[in-house]
Amino acid sequence: MKVLALIFLFLSVSSFAQGGKEKIIYKYKKFESFDFENIVIEGETGAPDSLSISPRFAKRFKNRLPYRKNFNAEIRKGIERVR
């Protein structure tokens, strides 16, 4: 019985060892072309009426900052502080 188990073990180990190391070579496509003229897309076309954004009036806001033509006085004060 032990001899039979030993023979079975030896045969199973040797069967795994038969594969050996084979060099695997990978080959990739160097060029592939697509023919877009023969592609057919099926579906329905229509205007998206329920998804449209309804137009609204643009609200004009009043500028809360005072309008000034120039800031010469502030520029002069800044130059005086640097001196």
HTML snippet that shows the backbone in 3Dmol.js (N, CA, C, O; Angstrom):
<script src="https://3Dmol.org/build/3Dmol-min.js"></script>
<div id="view" style="width:600px;height:400px;position:relative"></div>
<script>
const pdb = `
ATOM      1  N   MET A   1       0.835  -1.188   0.000  1.00  0.00           N
ATOM      2  CA  MET A   1       0.000   0.000   0.000  1.00  0.00           C
ATOM      3  C   MET A   1       0.876   1.247   0.000  1.00  0.00           C
ATOM      4  O   MET A   1       0.607   2.206  -0.723  1.00  0.00           O
ATOM      5  N   LYS A   2       1.933   1.225   0.822  1.00  0.00           N
ATOM      6  CA  LYS A   2       2.827   2.372   0.870  1.00  0.00           C
ATOM      7  C   LYS A   2       3.593   2.520  -0.433  1.00  0.00           C
ATOM      8  O   LYS A   2       3.881   3.634  -0.869  1.00  0.00           O
ATOM      9  N   VAL A   3       3.914   1.418  -1.040  1.00  0.00           N
ATOM     10  CA  VAL A   3       4.646   1.446  -2.308  1.00  0.00           C
ATOM     11  C   VAL A   3       3.762   2.054  -3.392  1.00  0.00           C
ATOM     12  O   VAL A   3       4.237   2.834  -4.217  1.00  0.00           O
ATOM     13  N   LEU A   4       2.496   1.706  -3.391  1.00  0.00           N
ATOM     14  CA  LEU A   4       1.561   2.251  -4.374  1.00  0.00           C
ATOM     15  C   LEU A   4       1.396   3.760  -4.192  1.00  0.00           C
ATOM     16  O   LEU A   4       1.339   4.497  -5.177  1.00  0.00           O
ATOM     17  N   ALA A   5       1.320   4.216  -2.965  1.00  0.00           N
ATOM     18  CA  ALA A   5       1.207   5.650  -2.685  1.00  0.00           C
ATOM     19  C   ALA A   5       2.480   6.378  -3.107  1.00  0.00           C
ATOM     20  O   ALA A   5       2.416   7.494  -3.624  1.00  0.00           O
ATOM     21  N   LEU A   6       3.637   5.751  -2.889  1.00  0.00           N
ATOM     22  CA  LEU A   6       4.908   6.351  -3.282  1.00  0.00           C
ATOM     23  C   LEU A   6       5.015   6.468  -4.803  1.00  0.00           C
ATOM     24  O   LEU A   6       5.493   7.481  -5.314  1.00  0.00           O
ATOM     25  N   ILE A   7       4.582   5.459  -5.513  1.00  0.00           N
ATOM     26  CA  ILE A   7       4.616   5.483  -6.990  1.00  0.00           C
ATOM     27  C   ILE A   7       3.658   6.564  -7.504  1.00  0.00           C
ATOM     28  O   ILE A   7       3.985   7.309  -8.428  1.00  0.00           O
ATOM     29  N   PHE A   8       2.499   6.636  -6.905  1.00  0.00           N
ATOM     30  CA  PHE A   8       1.523   7.655  -7.317  1.00  0.00           C
ATOM     31  C   PHE A   8       2.071   9.056  -7.072  1.00  0.00           C
ATOM     32  O   PHE A   8       1.908   9.937  -7.917  1.00  0.00           O
ATOM     33  N   LEU A   9       2.716   9.274  -5.936  1.00  0.00           N
ATOM     34  CA  LEU A   9       3.311  10.561  -5.608  1.00  0.00           C
ATOM     35  C   LEU A   9       4.430  10.905  -6.592  1.00  0.00           C
ATOM     36  O   LEU A   9       4.531  12.044  -7.048  1.00  0.00           O
ATOM     37  N   PHE A  10       5.261   9.931  -6.914  1.00  0.00           N
ATOM     38  CA  PHE A  10       6.367  10.153  -7.847  1.00  0.00           C
ATOM     39  C   PHE A  10       5.848  10.516  -9.244  1.00  0.00           C
ATOM     40  O   PHE A  10       6.397  11.404  -9.896  1.00  0.00           O
ATOM     41  N   LEU A  11       4.814   9.847  -9.696  1.00  0.00           N
ATOM     42  CA  LEU A  11       4.251  10.127 -11.025  1.00  0.00           C
ATOM     43  C   LEU A  11       3.577  11.496 -11.081  1.00  0.00           C
ATOM     44  O   LEU A  11       3.655  12.197 -12.090  1.00  0.00           O
ATOM     45  N   SER A  12       2.928  11.862 -10.004  1.00  0.00           N
ATOM     46  CA  SER A  12       2.245  13.164 -10.003  1.00  0.00           C
ATOM     47  C   SER A  12       3.255  14.312  -9.982  1.00  0.00           C
ATOM     48  O   SER A  12       3.036  15.332 -10.636  1.00  0.00           O
ATOM     49  N   VAL A  13       4.358  14.161  -9.241  1.00  0.00           N
ATOM     50  CA  VAL A  13       5.387  15.203  -9.197  1.00  0.00           C
ATOM     51  C   VAL A  13       6.089  15.301 -10.541  1.00  0.00           C
ATOM     52  O   VAL A  13       6.391  16.401 -11.003  1.00  0.00           O
ATOM     53  N   SER A  14       6.351  14.169 -11.170  1.00  0.00           N
ATOM     54  CA  SER A  14       7.032  14.186 -12.464  1.00  0.00           C
ATOM     55  C   SER A  14       6.135  14.758 -13.564  1.00  0.00           C
ATOM     56  O   SER A  14       6.634  15.336 -14.530  1.00  0.00           O
ATOM     57  N   SER A  15       4.832  14.603 -13.426  1.00  0.00           N
ATOM     58  CA  SER A  15       3.933  15.159 -14.445  1.00  0.00           C
ATOM     59  C   SER A  15       3.906  16.686 -14.385  1.00  0.00           C
ATOM     60  O   SER A  15       3.730  17.344 -15.410  1.00  0.00           O
ATOM     61  N   PHE A  16       4.081  17.248 -13.191  1.00  0.00           N
ATOM     62  CA  PHE A  16       4.143  18.694 -13.068  1.00  0.00           C
ATOM     63  C   PHE A  16       5.469  19.229 -13.598  1.00  0.00           C
ATOM     64  O   PHE A  16       5.520  20.359 -14.084  1.00  0.00           O
ATOM     65  N   ALA A  17       6.519  18.462 -13.516  1.00  0.00           N
ATOM     66  CA  ALA A  17       7.845  18.915 -13.927  1.00  0.00           C
ATOM     67  C   ALA A  17       8.031  18.850 -15.437  1.00  0.00           C
ATOM     68  O   ALA A  17       9.019  19.389 -15.936  1.00  0.00           O
ATOM     69  N   GLN A  18       7.147  18.227 -16.179  1.00  0.00           N
ATOM     70  CA  GLN A  18       7.320  18.071 -17.615  1.00  0.00           C
ATOM     71  C   GLN A  18       7.134  19.371 -18.376  1.00  0.00           C
ATOM     72  O   GLN A  18       7.644  19.501 -19.489  1.00  0.00           O
ATOM     73  N   GLY A  19       6.417  20.342 -17.813  1.00  0.00           N
ATOM     74  CA  GLY A  19       6.134  21.588 -18.520  1.00  0.00           C
ATOM     75  C   GLY A  19       7.393  22.358 -18.854  1.00  0.00           C
ATOM     76  O   GLY A  19       7.520  22.852 -19.974  1.00  0.00           O
ATOM     77  N   GLY A  20       8.314  22.477 -17.941  1.00  0.00           N
ATOM     78  CA  GLY A  20       9.553  23.196 -18.175  1.00  0.00           C
ATOM     79  C   GLY A  20       9.299  24.679 -18.378  1.00  0.00           C
ATOM     80  O   GLY A  20       8.166  25.150 -18.280  1.00  0.00           O
ATOM     81  N   LYS A  21      10.367  25.405 -18.661  1.00  0.00           N
ATOM     82  CA  LYS A  21      10.238  26.839 -18.892  1.00  0.00           C
ATOM     83  C   LYS A  21      10.249  27.097 -20.392  1.00  0.00           C
ATOM     84  O   LYS A  21      11.252  26.871 -21.070  1.00  0.00           O
ATOM     85  N   GLU A  22       9.150  27.558 -20.881  1.00  0.00           N
ATOM     86  CA  GLU A  22       9.039  27.913 -22.296  1.00  0.00           C
ATOM     87  C   GLU A  22       9.073  29.423 -22.417  1.00  0.00           C
ATOM     88  O   GLU A  22       8.479  30.138 -21.611  1.00  0.00           O
ATOM     89  N   LYS A  23       9.768  29.894 -23.421  1.00  0.00           N
ATOM     90  CA  LYS A  23       9.838  31.331 -23.646  1.00  0.00           C
ATOM     91  C   LYS A  23       8.550  31.770 -24.339  1.00  0.00           C
ATOM     92  O   LYS A  23       8.213  31.274 -25.414  1.00  0.00           O
ATOM     93  N   ILE A  24       7.846  32.694 -23.720  1.00  0.00           N
ATOM     94  CA  ILE A  24       6.583  33.181 -24.260  1.00  0.00           C
ATOM     95  C   ILE A  24       6.848  34.474 -25.011  1.00  0.00           C
ATOM     96  O   ILE A  24       7.446  35.407 -24.476  1.00  0.00           O
ATOM     97  N   ILE A  25       6.404  34.517 -26.236  1.00  0.00           N
ATOM     98  CA  ILE A  25       6.581  35.707 -27.070  1.00  0.00           C
ATOM     99  C   ILE A  25       5.201  36.310 -27.324  1.00  0.00           C
ATOM    100  O   ILE A  25       4.304  35.655 -27.854  1.00  0.00           O
ATOM    101  N   TYR A  26       5.057  37.581 -26.930  1.00  0.00           N
ATOM    102  CA  TYR A  26       3.801  38.293 -27.155  1.00  0.00           C
ATOM    103  C   TYR A  26       3.931  39.130 -28.415  1.00  0.00           C
ATOM    104  O   TYR A  26       4.933  39.821 -28.601  1.00  0.00           O
ATOM    105  N   LYS A  27       2.931  39.073 -29.280  1.00  0.00           N
ATOM    106  CA  LYS A  27       2.928  39.881 -30.496  1.00  0.00           C
ATOM    107  C   LYS A  27       1.702  40.782 -30.462  1.00  0.00           C
ATOM    108  O   LYS A  27       0.574  40.322 -30.279  1.00  0.00           O
ATOM    109  N   TYR A  28       1.948  42.069 -30.642  1.00  0.00           N
ATOM    110  CA  TYR A  28       0.879  43.062 -30.629  1.00  0.00           C
ATOM    111  C   TYR A  28       0.607  43.547 -32.039  1.00  0.00           C
ATOM    112  O   TYR A  28       1.465  43.462 -32.917  1.00  0.00           O
ATOM    113  N   LYS A  29      -0.585  44.050 -32.242  1.00  0.00           N
ATOM    114  CA  LYS A  29      -0.939  44.604 -33.553  1.00  0.00           C
ATOM    115  C   LYS A  29      -0.144  45.875 -33.788  1.00  0.00           C
ATOM    116  O   LYS A  29      -0.080  46.748 -32.923  1.00  0.00           O
ATOM    117  N   LYS A  30       0.455  45.972 -34.953  1.00  0.00           N
ATOM    118  CA  LYS A  30       1.203  47.175 -35.283  1.00  0.00           C
ATOM    119  C   LYS A  30       0.301  48.221 -35.926  1.00  0.00           C
ATOM    120  O   LYS A  30       0.594  49.414 -35.847  1.00  0.00           O
ATOM    121  N   PHE A  31      -0.783  47.802 -36.554  1.00  0.00           N
ATOM    122  CA  PHE A  31      -1.679  48.727 -37.240  1.00  0.00           C
ATOM    123  C   PHE A  31      -3.089  48.167 -37.188  1.00  0.00           C
ATOM    124  O   PHE A  31      -3.307  46.972 -37.390  1.00  0.00           O
ATOM    125  N   GLU A  32      -4.033  49.040 -36.919  1.00  0.00           N
ATOM    126  CA  GLU A  32      -5.437  48.638 -36.935  1.00  0.00           C
ATOM    127  C   GLU A  32      -6.240  49.780 -37.527  1.00  0.00           C
ATOM    128  O   GLU A  32      -6.066  50.933 -37.133  1.00  0.00           O
ATOM    129  N   SER A  33      -7.106  49.473 -38.458  1.00  0.00           N
ATOM    130  CA  SER A  33      -7.898  50.519 -39.102  1.00  0.00           C
ATOM    131  C   SER A  33      -9.368  50.323 -38.758  1.00  0.00           C
ATOM    132  O   SER A  33      -9.830  49.205 -38.529  1.00  0.00           O
ATOM    133  N   PHE A  34     -10.085  51.433 -38.728  1.00  0.00           N
ATOM    134  CA  PHE A  34     -11.508  51.427 -38.450  1.00  0.00           C
ATOM    135  C   PHE A  34     -12.233  52.034 -39.639  1.00  0.00           C
ATOM    136  O   PHE A  34     -11.817  53.065 -40.167  1.00  0.00           O
ATOM    137  N   ASP A  35     -13.299  51.406 -40.053  1.00  0.00           N
ATOM    138  CA  ASP A  35     -14.097  51.909 -41.164  1.00  0.00           C
ATOM    139  C   ASP A  35     -15.349  52.552 -40.578  1.00  0.00           C
ATOM    140  O   ASP A  35     -16.317  51.863 -40.258  1.00  0.00           O
ATOM    141  N   PHE A  36     -15.324  53.883 -40.440  1.00  0.00           N
ATOM    142  CA  PHE A  36     -16.435  54.597 -39.819  1.00  0.00           C
ATOM    143  C   PHE A  36     -17.618  54.816 -40.766  1.00  0.00           C
ATOM    144  O   PHE A  36     -18.712  55.153 -40.312  1.00  0.00           O
ATOM    145  N   GLU A  37     -17.420  54.634 -42.045  1.00  0.00           N
ATOM    146  CA  GLU A  37     -18.515  54.849 -42.992  1.00  0.00           C
ATOM    147  C   GLU A  37     -19.539  53.722 -42.932  1.00  0.00           C
ATOM    148  O   GLU A  37     -20.706  53.942 -43.254  1.00  0.00           O
ATOM    149  N   ASN A  38     -19.134  52.532 -42.533  1.00  0.00           N
ATOM    150  CA  ASN A  38     -20.059  51.404 -42.484  1.00  0.00           C
ATOM    151  C   ASN A  38     -20.721  51.238 -41.123  1.00  0.00           C
ATOM    152  O   ASN A  38     -21.518  50.319 -40.936  1.00  0.00           O
ATOM    153  N   ILE A  39     -20.406  52.109 -40.175  1.00  0.00           N
ATOM    154  CA  ILE A  39     -21.021  52.021 -38.850  1.00  0.00           C
ATOM    155  C   ILE A  39     -22.416  52.629 -38.908  1.00  0.00           C
ATOM    156  O   ILE A  39     -22.593  53.744 -39.398  1.00  0.00           O
ATOM    157  N   VAL A  40     -23.393  51.901 -38.413  1.00  0.00           N
ATOM    158  CA  VAL A  40     -24.781  52.361 -38.412  1.00  0.00           C
ATOM    159  C   VAL A  40     -25.218  52.529 -36.954  1.00  0.00           C
ATOM    160  O   VAL A  40     -25.103  51.610 -36.144  1.00  0.00           O
ATOM    161  N   ILE A  41     -25.712  53.704 -36.648  1.00  0.00           N
ATOM    162  CA  ILE A  41     -26.211  53.983 -35.304  1.00  0.00           C
ATOM    163  C   ILE A  41     -27.724  54.097 -35.386  1.00  0.00           C
ATOM    164  O   ILE A  41     -28.264  54.918 -36.127  1.00  0.00           O
ATOM    165  N   GLU A  42     -28.388  53.266 -34.618  1.00  0.00           N
ATOM    166  CA  GLU A  42     -29.846  53.271 -34.640  1.00  0.00           C
ATOM    167  C   GLU A  42     -30.373  54.008 -33.419  1.00  0.00           C
ATOM    168  O   GLU A  42     -29.830  53.879 -32.321  1.00  0.00           O
ATOM    169  N   GLY A  43     -31.421  54.772 -33.616  1.00  0.00           N
ATOM    170  CA  GLY A  43     -32.016  55.494 -32.498  1.00  0.00           C
ATOM    171  C   GLY A  43     -32.993  56.527 -33.008  1.00  0.00           C
ATOM    172  O   GLY A  43     -33.213  56.651 -34.213  1.00  0.00           O
ATOM    173  N   GLU A  44     -33.572  57.260 -32.089  1.00  0.00           N
ATOM    174  CA  GLU A  44     -34.540  58.280 -32.441  1.00  0.00           C
ATOM    175  C   GLU A  44     -33.919  59.650 -32.226  1.00  0.00           C
ATOM    176  O   GLU A  44     -33.181  59.874 -31.267  1.00  0.00           O
ATOM    177  N   THR A  45     -34.229  60.549 -33.124  1.00  0.00           N
ATOM    178  CA  THR A  45     -33.753  61.920 -32.979  1.00  0.00           C
ATOM    179  C   THR A  45     -34.951  62.822 -32.739  1.00  0.00           C
ATOM    180  O   THR A  45     -36.028  62.616 -33.298  1.00  0.00           O
ATOM    181  N   GLY A  46     -34.748  63.801 -31.917  1.00  0.00           N
ATOM    182  CA  GLY A  46     -35.823  64.728 -31.612  1.00  0.00           C
ATOM    183  C   GLY A  46     -35.313  65.850 -30.745  1.00  0.00           C
ATOM    184  O   GLY A  46     -34.228  65.765 -30.171  1.00  0.00           O
ATOM    185  N   ALA A  47     -36.094  66.897 -30.653  1.00  0.00           N
ATOM    186  CA  ALA A  47     -35.705  68.041 -29.836  1.00  0.00           C
ATOM    187  C   ALA A  47     -36.007  67.752 -28.371  1.00  0.00           C
ATOM    188  O   ALA A  47     -37.073  67.221 -28.058  1.00  0.00           O
ATOM    189  N   PRO A  48     -35.112  68.081 -27.488  1.00  0.00           N
ATOM    190  CA  PRO A  48     -35.369  67.855 -26.059  1.00  0.00           C
ATOM    191  C   PRO A  48     -36.268  68.946 -25.487  1.00  0.00           C
ATOM    192  O   PRO A  48     -35.772  69.929 -24.936  1.00  0.00           O
ATOM    193  N   ASP A  49     -37.570  68.787 -25.611  1.00  0.00           N
ATOM    194  CA  ASP A  49     -38.501  69.834 -25.197  1.00  0.00           C
ATOM    195  C   ASP A  49     -38.631  69.924 -23.675  1.00  0.00           C
ATOM    196  O   ASP A  49     -38.748  71.029 -23.145  1.00  0.00           O
ATOM    197  N   SER A  50     -38.616  68.822 -22.972  1.00  0.00           N
ATOM    198  CA  SER A  50     -38.801  68.893 -21.522  1.00  0.00           C
ATOM    199  C   SER A  50     -37.499  69.217 -20.784  1.00  0.00           C
ATOM    200  O   SER A  50     -37.532  69.592 -19.612  1.00  0.00           O
ATOM    201  N   LEU A  51     -36.364  69.078 -21.455  1.00  0.00           N
ATOM    202  CA  LEU A  51     -35.083  69.350 -20.816  1.00  0.00           C
ATOM    203  C   LEU A  51     -34.578  70.755 -21.112  1.00  0.00           C
ATOM    204  O   LEU A  51     -33.526  71.149 -20.608  1.00  0.00           O
ATOM    205  N   SER A  52     -35.296  71.501 -21.905  1.00  0.00           N
ATOM    206  CA  SER A  52     -34.839  72.839 -22.270  1.00  0.00           C
ATOM    207  C   SER A  52     -34.931  73.786 -21.077  1.00  0.00           C
ATOM    208  O   SER A  52     -35.778  73.623 -20.198  1.00  0.00           O
ATOM    209  N   ILE A  53     -34.057  74.761 -21.065  1.00  0.00           N
ATOM    210  CA  ILE A  53     -34.071  75.773 -20.015  1.00  0.00           C
ATOM    211  C   ILE A  53     -34.925  76.942 -20.502  1.00  0.00           C
ATOM    212  O   ILE A  53     -34.689  77.497 -21.576  1.00  0.00           O
ATOM    213  N   SER A  54     -35.908  77.301 -19.706  1.00  0.00           N
ATOM    214  CA  SER A  54     -36.778  78.397 -20.116  1.00  0.00           C
ATOM    215  C   SER A  54     -36.040  79.724 -19.950  1.00  0.00           C
ATOM    216  O   SER A  54     -35.308  79.905 -18.977  1.00  0.00           O
ATOM    217  N   PRO A  55     -36.224  80.643 -20.882  1.00  0.00           N
ATOM    218  CA  PRO A  55     -35.530  81.932 -20.780  1.00  0.00           C
ATOM    219  C   PRO A  55     -36.092  82.756 -19.614  1.00  0.00           C
ATOM    220  O   PRO A  55     -37.287  82.711 -19.321  1.00  0.00           O
ATOM    221  N   ARG A  56     -35.215  83.496 -18.970  1.00  0.00           N
ATOM    222  CA  ARG A  56     -35.651  84.346 -17.874  1.00  0.00           C
ATOM    223  C   ARG A  56     -35.005  85.714 -18.047  1.00  0.00           C
ATOM    224  O   ARG A  56     -34.043  85.883 -18.797  1.00  0.00           O
ATOM    225  N   PHE A  57     -35.546  86.655 -17.350  1.00  0.00           N
ATOM    226  CA  PHE A  57     -35.041  88.014 -17.479  1.00  0.00           C
ATOM    227  C   PHE A  57     -33.759  88.178 -16.658  1.00  0.00           C
ATOM    228  O   PHE A  57     -33.667  87.694 -15.530  1.00  0.00           O
ATOM    229  N   ALA A  58     -32.784  88.857 -17.231  1.00  0.00           N
ATOM    230  CA  ALA A  58     -31.530  89.114 -16.525  1.00  0.00           C
ATOM    231  C   ALA A  58     -31.738  90.295 -15.585  1.00  0.00           C
ATOM    232  O   ALA A  58     -32.157  91.372 -16.012  1.00  0.00           O
ATOM    233  N   LYS A  59     -31.450  90.090 -14.328  1.00  0.00           N
ATOM    234  CA  LYS A  59     -31.643  91.138 -13.346  1.00  0.00           C
ATOM    235  C   LYS A  59     -30.393  92.004 -13.285  1.00  0.00           C
ATOM    236  O   LYS A  59     -29.279  91.483 -13.257  1.00  0.00           O
ATOM    237  N   ARG A  60     -30.566  93.300 -13.265  1.00  0.00           N
ATOM    238  CA  ARG A  60     -29.455  94.248 -13.173  1.00  0.00           C
ATOM    239  C   ARG A  60     -29.299  94.665 -11.725  1.00  0.00           C
ATOM    240  O   ARG A  60     -30.262  95.099 -11.093  1.00  0.00           O
ATOM    241  N   PHE A  61     -28.107  94.537 -11.201  1.00  0.00           N
ATOM    242  CA  PHE A  61     -27.841  94.906  -9.827  1.00  0.00           C
ATOM    243  C   PHE A  61     -27.188  96.273  -9.780  1.00  0.00           C
ATOM    244  O   PHE A  61     -26.428  96.649 -10.673  1.00  0.00           O
ATOM    245  N   LYS A  62     -27.496  97.009  -8.726  1.00  0.00           N
ATOM    246  CA  LYS A  62     -26.906  98.319  -8.541  1.00  0.00           C
ATOM    247  C   LYS A  62     -25.546  98.160  -7.878  1.00  0.00           C
ATOM    248  O   LYS A  62     -25.396  97.388  -6.931  1.00  0.00           O
ATOM    249  N   ASN A  63     -24.560  98.890  -8.377  1.00  0.00           N
ATOM    250  CA  ASN A  63     -23.230  98.842  -7.800  1.00  0.00           C
ATOM    251  C   ASN A  63     -23.236  99.584  -6.475  1.00  0.00           C
ATOM    252  O   ASN A  63     -23.573 100.768  -6.436  1.00  0.00           O
ATOM    253  N   ARG A  64     -22.879  98.929  -5.412  1.00  0.00           N
ATOM    254  CA  ARG A  64     -22.900  99.556  -4.091  1.00  0.00           C
ATOM    255  C   ARG A  64     -21.610 100.303  -3.798  1.00  0.00           C
ATOM    256  O   ARG A  64     -21.549 101.049  -2.820  1.00  0.00           O
ATOM    257  N   LEU A  65     -20.588 100.126  -4.606  1.00  0.00           N
ATOM    258  CA  LEU A  65     -19.352 100.870  -4.412  1.00  0.00           C
ATOM    259  C   LEU A  65     -19.476 102.231  -5.077  1.00  0.00           C
ATOM    260  O   LEU A  65     -20.028 102.336  -6.173  1.00  0.00           O
ATOM    261  N   PRO A  66     -18.975 103.260  -4.437  1.00  0.00           N
ATOM    262  CA  PRO A  66     -19.073 104.594  -5.048  1.00  0.00           C
ATOM    263  C   PRO A  66     -18.168 104.686  -6.285  1.00  0.00           C
ATOM    264  O   PRO A  66     -17.075 104.121  -6.328  1.00  0.00           O
ATOM    265  N   TYR A  67     -18.662 105.410  -7.271  1.00  0.00           N
ATOM    266  CA  TYR A  67     -17.901 105.568  -8.501  1.00  0.00           C
ATOM    267  C   TYR A  67     -16.878 106.677  -8.327  1.00  0.00           C
ATOM    268  O   TYR A  67     -17.215 107.760  -7.848  1.00  0.00           O
ATOM    269  N   ARG A  68     -15.627 106.422  -8.713  1.00  0.00           N
ATOM    270  CA  ARG A  68     -14.576 107.430  -8.627  1.00  0.00           C
ATOM    271  C   ARG A  68     -13.805 107.428  -9.926  1.00  0.00           C
ATOM    272  O   ARG A  68     -13.550 106.375 -10.511  1.00  0.00           O
ATOM    273  N   LYS A  69     -13.436 108.614 -10.371  1.00  0.00           N
ATOM    274  CA  LYS A  69     -12.670 108.714 -11.602  1.00  0.00           C
ATOM    275  C   LYS A  69     -11.220 108.293 -11.398  1.00  0.00           C
ATOM    276  O   LYS A  69     -10.624 107.656 -12.266  1.00  0.00           O
ATOM    277  N   ASN A  70     -10.656 108.652 -10.249  1.00  0.00           N
ATOM    278  CA  ASN A  70      -9.266 108.272  -9.986  1.00  0.00           C
ATOM    279  C   ASN A  70      -9.038 108.121  -8.490  1.00  0.00           C
ATOM    280  O   ASN A  70      -9.867 108.520  -7.672  1.00  0.00           O
ATOM    281  N   PHE A  71      -7.916 107.546  -8.160  1.00  0.00           N
ATOM    282  CA  PHE A  71      -7.549 107.331  -6.765  1.00  0.00           C
ATOM    283  C   PHE A  71      -6.219 108.023  -6.471  1.00  0.00           C
ATOM    284  O   PHE A  71      -5.380 107.474  -5.758  1.00  0.00           O
ATOM    285  N   ASN A  72      -6.029 109.196  -7.004  1.00  0.00           N
ATOM    286  CA  ASN A  72      -4.761 109.914  -6.842  1.00  0.00           C
ATOM    287  C   ASN A  72      -4.466 110.249  -5.381  1.00  0.00           C
ATOM    288  O   ASN A  72      -3.317 110.159  -4.949  1.00  0.00           O
ATOM    289  N   ALA A  73      -5.481 110.631  -4.623  1.00  0.00           N
ATOM    290  CA  ALA A  73      -5.254 110.996  -3.219  1.00  0.00           C
ATOM    291  C   ALA A  73      -4.754 109.779  -2.433  1.00  0.00           C
ATOM    292  O   ALA A  73      -3.834 109.913  -1.626  1.00  0.00           O
ATOM    293  N   GLU A  74      -5.327 108.617  -2.648  1.00  0.00           N
ATOM    294  CA  GLU A  74      -4.897 107.407  -1.955  1.00  0.00           C
ATOM    295  C   GLU A  74      -3.491 106.999  -2.384  1.00  0.00           C
ATOM    296  O   GLU A  74      -2.707 106.512  -1.570  1.00  0.00           O
ATOM    297  N   ILE A  75      -3.175 107.198  -3.659  1.00  0.00           N
ATOM    298  CA  ILE A  75      -1.834 106.872  -4.151  1.00  0.00           C
ATOM    299  C   ILE A  75      -0.800 107.770  -3.486  1.00  0.00           C
ATOM    300  O   ILE A  75       0.268 107.297  -3.096  1.00  0.00           O
ATOM    301  N   ARG A  76      -1.104 109.074  -3.350  1.00  0.00           N
ATOM    302  CA  ARG A  76      -0.176 109.990  -2.697  1.00  0.00           C
ATOM    303  C   ARG A  76       0.033 109.628  -1.230  1.00  0.00           C
ATOM    304  O   ARG A  76       1.159 109.684  -0.737  1.00  0.00           O
ATOM    305  N   LYS A  77      -1.032 109.260  -0.529  1.00  0.00           N
ATOM    306  CA  LYS A  77      -0.913 108.845   0.864  1.00  0.00           C
ATOM    307  C   LYS A  77      -0.059 107.578   0.992  1.00  0.00           C
ATOM    308  O   LYS A  77       0.726 107.449   1.931  1.00  0.00           O
ATOM    309  N   GLY A  78      -0.212 106.669   0.068  1.00  0.00           N
ATOM    310  CA  GLY A  78       0.593 105.455   0.091  1.00  0.00           C
ATOM    311  C   GLY A  78       2.047 105.729  -0.142  1.00  0.00           C
ATOM    312  O   GLY A  78       2.899 105.092   0.476  1.00  0.00           O
ATOM    313  N   ILE A  79       2.364 106.671  -1.029  1.00  0.00           N
ATOM    314  CA  ILE A  79       3.762 107.025  -1.295  1.00  0.00           C
ATOM    315  C   ILE A  79       4.359 107.710  -0.079  1.00  0.00           C
ATOM    316  O   ILE A  79       5.520 107.469   0.255  1.00  0.00           O
ATOM    317  N   GLU A  80       3.581 108.567   0.597  1.00  0.00           N
ATOM    318  CA  GLU A  80       4.079 109.226   1.800  1.00  0.00           C
ATOM    319  C   GLU A  80       4.368 108.251   2.921  1.00  0.00           C
ATOM    320  O   GLU A  80       5.308 108.461   3.687  1.00  0.00           O
ATOM    321  N   ARG A  81       3.599 107.207   3.038  1.00  0.00           N
ATOM    322  CA  ARG A  81       3.818 106.201   4.086  1.00  0.00           C
ATOM    323  C   ARG A  81       5.094 105.403   3.830  1.00  0.00           C
ATOM    324  O   ARG A  81       5.762 104.974   4.772  1.00  0.00           O
ATOM    325  N   VAL A  82       5.426 105.207   2.574  1.00  0.00           N
ATOM    326  CA  VAL A  82       6.633 104.445   2.239  1.00  0.00           C
ATOM    327  C   VAL A  82       7.871 105.237   2.599  1.00  0.00           C
ATOM    328  O   VAL A  82       8.867 104.656   3.030  1.00  0.00           O
ATOM    329  N   ARG A  83       7.833 106.573   2.429  1.00  0.00           N
ATOM    330  CA  ARG A  83       9.015 107.417   2.706  1.00  0.00           C
ATOM    331  C   ARG A  83       9.313 107.426   4.120  1.00  0.00           C
ATOM    332  O   ARG A  83      10.267 108.077   4.546  1.00  0.00           O
TER     333      ARG A  83
END
`;
const viewer = $3Dmol.createViewer("view");
viewer.addModel(pdb, "pdb");
viewer.setStyle({}, {cartoon: {color: "spectrum"}});
viewer.zoomTo();
viewer.render();
</script>
